Amino acid sequence: MIKLTITENQGNQRLDRFLKKYFDGAPLSLIYKMIRKDVKVNGKRSTNEAMIQAGDELTLYISEEEAAKLQKPKKRVRAKKQFNIAYEDENLIIAEKPFGLLTHGDKTEKKNHLANQVVDYLIEKGDYNPRMDRTFTPAPAGRLDRNTTGLVMFGKNAQTLQDLNRLIREKDDLGKFYLTIAAGKMESPIALQDKMTKDGDLNMISVLPMDSEEGKVMETLAEPLAHGRYKGQWYTLVQVEIITGRTHQIRAHLAKAGYPVIGDTKYGKPQVNRVMQQDFDLNTHLLHAWQLRFSPALTEGPLAAMAGKTVEAELPENFGRIKETIFGKN
């Protein structure tokens, strides 16, 4: 017999989903069978869809040896820390992702990505113990492309991660701002609203008019901060706020508006990109997740400490060098 007390990170989820995470090597059919015959919640039989809460006591009528056979071994290869920390408290960490690092793992890189690096950092600090909490892992809310730099938010516990995802989804209490340099002279702020479809084979999106019957809505606000000429071409330092968060949204939207991001080989201007590559060794788009602005209305829950705060990421060295060359030191 095994007794488990549900923690804050494990609560507020269905019993079958908790057990599937806890016994991650077991098929779902066995989980259902266990709930019928071998599991009690607070001393009583329960159902697959019953919600468990922090403080509930689960009694599992199986041996430790049987349980071990249903759990995949947790093997971790430490990932070298490459990120800086823009903000951290007991619930939240906001990391500064460097150029070239994936936010999550994919088929090409399963170990050395930002999510693993942050988890290893928290384990080393003692803020997270994977052996004590098999059903929750600190994770990012949202993601950045491999070659986009800047701020990525991580929830250290389940409630914070849920609240972060809600902020991103509902949009009202969190502003996400990027910096980029675009070819062309953007004279005034522009509001862009269109629809998009994605070509998975080419990993590109197409921008469609709002009255199109297909596609997902994307909305982008762009504000010029400075203008400069370099080798006969006008450039604009642009602050971009994303209202929606679609794939390649900023890059495709600015290109359609006539202000392509420098270095962007998918949506940009080849002649501009050649100059950027030759003079600054820039081989990909220049885009930086610059600021997160939290609403003063965040007065409750694990994110209450963020009410009214702005968190900012320093510019990467090459971004700063290009910016200073084109726009001066202001």
LINBELLIN-V976325 format. One record per residue. N is the residue number from 0. RES is the residue in one letter. PSI is psi as a letter, one per 20 degrees, with the letter a starting at -180 (NA if undefined). Layout:
# LINBELLIN-V976325
n->N res->RES psi->PSI
n->N res->RES psi->PSI
This chain:
# LINBELLIN-V976325
n->0 res->M psi->p
n->1 res->I psi->p
n->2 res->K psi->p
n->3 res->L psi->p
n->4 res->T psi->p
n->5 res->I psi->p
n->6 res->T psi->r
n->7 res->E psi->h
n->8 res->N psi->h
n->9 res->Q psi->i
n->10 res->G psi->r
n->11 res->N psi->l
n->12 res->Q psi->r
n->13 res->R psi->q
n->14 res->L psi->g
n->15 res->D psi->h
n->16 res->R psi->h
n->17 res->F psi->g
n->18 res->L psi->h
n->19 res->K psi->h
n->20 res->K psi->g
n->21 res->Y psi->g
n->22 res->F psi->m
n->23 res->D psi->i
n->24 res->G psi->j
n->25 res->A psi->q
n->26 res->P psi->q
n->27 res->L psi->h
n->28 res->S psi->h
n->29 res->L psi->h
n->30 res->I psi->g
n->31 res->Y psi->g
n->32 res->K psi->g
n->33 res->M psi->g
n->34 res->I psi->h
n->35 res->R psi->h
n->36 res->K psi->h
n->37 res->D psi->j
n->38 res->V psi->p
n->39 res->K psi->q
n->40 res->V psi->o
n->41 res->N psi->l
n->42 res->G psi->j
n->43 res->K psi->q
n->44 res->R psi->q
n->45 res->S psi->a
n->46 res->T psi->r
n->47 res->N psi->g
n->48 res->E psi->j
n->49 res->A psi->p
n->50 res->M psi->p
n->51 res->I psi->q
n->52 res->Q psi->r
n->53 res->A psi->p
n->54 res->G psi->i
n->55 res->D psi->q
n->56 res->E psi->p
n->57 res->L psi->p
n->58 res->T psi->p
n->59 res->L psi->o
n->60 res->Y psi->m
n->61 res->I psi->r
n->62 res->S psi->r
n->63 res->E psi->h
n->64 res->E psi->g
n->65 res->E psi->g
n->66 res->A psi->g
n->67 res->A psi->h
n->68 res->K psi->h
n->69 res->L psi->j
n->70 res->Q psi->p
n->71 res->K psi->p
n->72 res->P psi->p
n->73 res->K psi->o
n->74 res->K psi->p
n->75 res->R psi->p
n->76 res->V psi->o
n->77 res->R psi->p
n->78 res->A psi->p
n->79 res->K psi->p
n->80 res->K psi->p
n->81 res->Q psi->i
n->82 res->F psi->q
n->83 res->N psi->r
n->84 res->I psi->o
n->85 res->A psi->h
n->86 res->Y psi->q
n->87 res->E psi->p
n->88 res->D psi->a
n->89 res->E psi->i
n->90 res->N psi->h
n->91 res->L psi->q
n->92 res->I psi->p
n->93 res->I psi->o
n->94 res->A psi->q
n->95 res->E psi->o
n->96 res->K psi->p
n->97 res->P psi->r
n->98 res->F psi->p
n->99 res->G psi->i
n->100 res->L psi->p
n->101 res->L psi->q
n->102 res->T psi->g
n->103 res->H psi->r
n->104 res->G psi->q
n->105 res->D psi->a
n->106 res->K psi->i
n->107 res->T psi->h
n->108 res->E psi->o
n->109 res->K psi->i
n->110 res->K psi->g
n->111 res->N psi->n
n->112 res->H psi->r
n->113 res->L psi->g
n->114 res->A psi->g
n->115 res->N psi->h
n->116 res->Q psi->g
n->117 res->V psi->g
n->118 res->V psi->g
n->119 res->D psi->h
n->120 res->Y psi->g
n->121 res->L psi->h
n->122 res->I psi->g
n->123 res->E psi->h
n->124 res->K psi->h
n->125 res->G psi->j
n->126 res->D psi->i
n->127 res->Y psi->p
n->128 res->N psi->o
n->129 res->P psi->h
n->130 res->R psi->h
n->131 res->M psi->h
n->132 res->D psi->m
n->133 res->R psi->i
n->134 res->T psi->j
n->135 res->F psi->p
n->136 res->T psi->p
n->137 res->P psi->p
n->138 res->A psi->q
n->139 res->P psi->q
n->140 res->A psi->o
n->141 res->G psi->r
n->142 res->R psi->r
n->143 res->L psi->q
n->144 res->D psi->q
n->145 res->R psi->g
n->146 res->N psi->j
n->147 res->T psi->p
n->148 res->T psi->r
n->149 res->G psi->b
n->150 res->L psi->p
n->151 res->V psi->p
n->152 res->M psi->p
n->153 res->F psi->p
n->154 res->G psi->p
n->155 res->K psi->i
n->156 res->N psi->r
n->157 res->A psi->g
n->158 res->Q psi->g
n->159 res->T psi->g
n->160 res->L psi->g
n->161 res->Q psi->g
n->162 res->D psi->h
n->163 res->L psi->g
n->164 res->N psi->h
n->165 res->R psi->g
n->166 res->L psi->g
n->167 res->I psi->g
n->168 res->R psi->g
n->169 res->E psi->h
n->170 res->K psi->h
n->171 res->D psi->h
n->172 res->D psi->j
n->173 res->L psi->p
n->174 res->G psi->p
n->175 res->K psi->o
n->176 res->F psi->p
n->177 res->Y psi->q
n->178 res->L psi->q
n->179 res->T psi->r
n->180 res->I psi->p
n->181 res->A psi->q
n->182 res->A psi->p
n->183 res->G psi->r
n->184 res->K psi->n
n->185 res->M psi->o
n->186 res->E psi->h
n->187 res->S psi->r
n->188 res->P psi->q
n->189 res->I psi->q
n->190 res->A psi->p
n->191 res->L psi->p
n->192 res->Q psi->o
n->193 res->D psi->a
n->194 res->K psi->q
n->195 res->M psi->q
n->196 res->T psi->q
n->197 res->K psi->p
n->198 res->D psi->o
n->199 res->G psi->h
n->200 res->D psi->g
n->201 res->L psi->i
n->202 res->N psi->l
n->203 res->M psi->q
n->204 res->I psi->q
n->205 res->S psi->p
n->206 res->V psi->p
n->207 res->L psi->q
n->208 res->P psi->q
n->209 res->M psi->h
n->210 res->D psi->j
n->211 res->S psi->q
n->212 res->E psi->i
n->213 res->E psi->r
n->214 res->G psi->r
n->215 res->K psi->q
n->216 res->V psi->p
n->217 res->M psi->q
n->218 res->E psi->p
n->219 res->T psi->p
n->220 res->L psi->p
n->221 res->A psi->p
n->222 res->E psi->p
n->223 res->P psi->p
n->224 res->L psi->h
n->225 res->A psi->q
n->226 res->H psi->q
n->227 res->G psi->q
n->228 res->R psi->p
n->229 res->Y psi->o
n->230 res->K psi->l
n->231 res->G psi->i
n->232 res->Q psi->p
n->233 res->W psi->q
n->234 res->Y psi->q
n->235 res->T psi->p
n->236 res->L psi->p
n->237 res->V psi->p
n->238 res->Q psi->p
n->239 res->V psi->p
n->240 res->E psi->p
n->241 res->I psi->p
n->242 res->I psi->g
n->243 res->T psi->r
n->244 res->G psi->m
n->245 res->R psi->r
n->246 res->T psi->p
n->247 res->H psi->k
n->248 res->Q psi->g
n->249 res->I psi->g
n->250 res->R psi->g
n->251 res->A psi->h
n->252 res->H psi->g
n->253 res->L psi->h
n->254 res->A psi->g
n->255 res->K psi->h
n->256 res->A psi->i
n->257 res->G psi->j
n->258 res->Y psi->m
n->259 res->P psi->q
n->260 res->V psi->p
n->261 res->I psi->q
n->262 res->G psi->i
n->263 res->D psi->o
n->264 res->T psi->i
n->265 res->K psi->g
n->266 res->Y psi->i
n->267 res->G psi->a
n->268 res->K psi->p
n->269 res->P psi->h
n->270 res->Q psi->h
n->271 res->V psi->g
n->272 res->N psi->h
n->273 res->R psi->g
n->274 res->V psi->g
n->275 res->M psi->h
n->276 res->Q psi->g
n->277 res->Q psi->g
n->278 res->D psi->h
n->279 res->F psi->j
n->280 res->D psi->k
n->281 res->L psi->o
n->282 res->N psi->j
n->283 res->T psi->r
n->284 res->H psi->q
n->285 res->L psi->o
n->286 res->L psi->p
n->287 res->H psi->p
n->288 res->A psi->n
n->289 res->W psi->g
n->290 res->Q psi->q
n->291 res->L psi->p
n->292 res->R psi->o
n->293 res->F psi->p
n->294 res->S psi->q
n->295 res->P psi->i
n->296 res->A psi->i
n->297 res->L psi->m
n->298 res->T psi->i
n->299 res->E psi->q
n->300 res->G psi->a
n->301 res->P psi->i
n->302 res->L psi->j
n->303 res->A psi->h
n->304 res->A psi->i
n->305 res->M psi->i
n->306 res->A psi->p
n->307 res->G psi->j
n->308 res->K psi->q
n->309 res->T psi->p
n->310 res->V psi->p
n->311 res->E psi->q
n->312 res->A psi->p
n->313 res->E psi->q
n->314 res->L psi->p
n->315 res->P psi->q
n->316 res->E psi->g
n->317 res->N psi->h
n->318 res->F psi->g
n->319 res->G psi->h
n->320 res->R psi->g
n->321 res->I psi->g
n->322 res->K psi->g
n->323 res->E psi->h
n->324 res->T psi->g
n->325 res->I psi->h
n->326 res->F psi->i
n->327 res->G psi->a
n->328 res->K psi->j
n->329 res->N psi->NA
